[in-house]
Amino acid sequence: MSRVKRGVMTRKRHKRMLKKTKGYWGQRKNIYRRAHETILRAMAYAYKGRKLQKRSMRGLFIIRISAAARLNGLSYNELIHGLKKANVSLDRKMLSQLAIFEPQAFAQLAQLAQS
């Protein structure tokens, strides 16, 4: 059986990992073991951060909708309940966009939710 030398693939794998750690401080950018630990932690935080970002954006949408609903004489939960009863299926992101950029359209939705 012939001998297999693995230096080329190992170097390729290490260089790919070290390229991701550009801009890190100290050994975290140029020592493979430290860089590997750091990048694994960074990727875990990035994954968690993407989930948290969705949560915080939904909260922001709700705050914007609530403020616009108050301008139209409704509370947030009255607006949402009225829209569900009227079979209006707009998600909170779209309602937020309407509240900011199309206040007249949002006012019409508020009227629909009131009746």
Secondary structure as GFF3:
##gff-version 3
##sequence-region A 1 115
A	DSSP	alpha_helix	7	20	.	.	.	ID=ss1
A	DSSP	three_ten_helix	26	29	.	.	.	ID=ss2
A	DSSP	alpha_helix	32	71	.	.	.	ID=ss3
A	DSSP	alpha_helix	76	85	.	.	.	ID=ss4
A	DSSP	alpha_helix	92	101	.	.	.	ID=ss5
A	DSSP	alpha_helix	103	114	.	.	.	ID=ss6
###
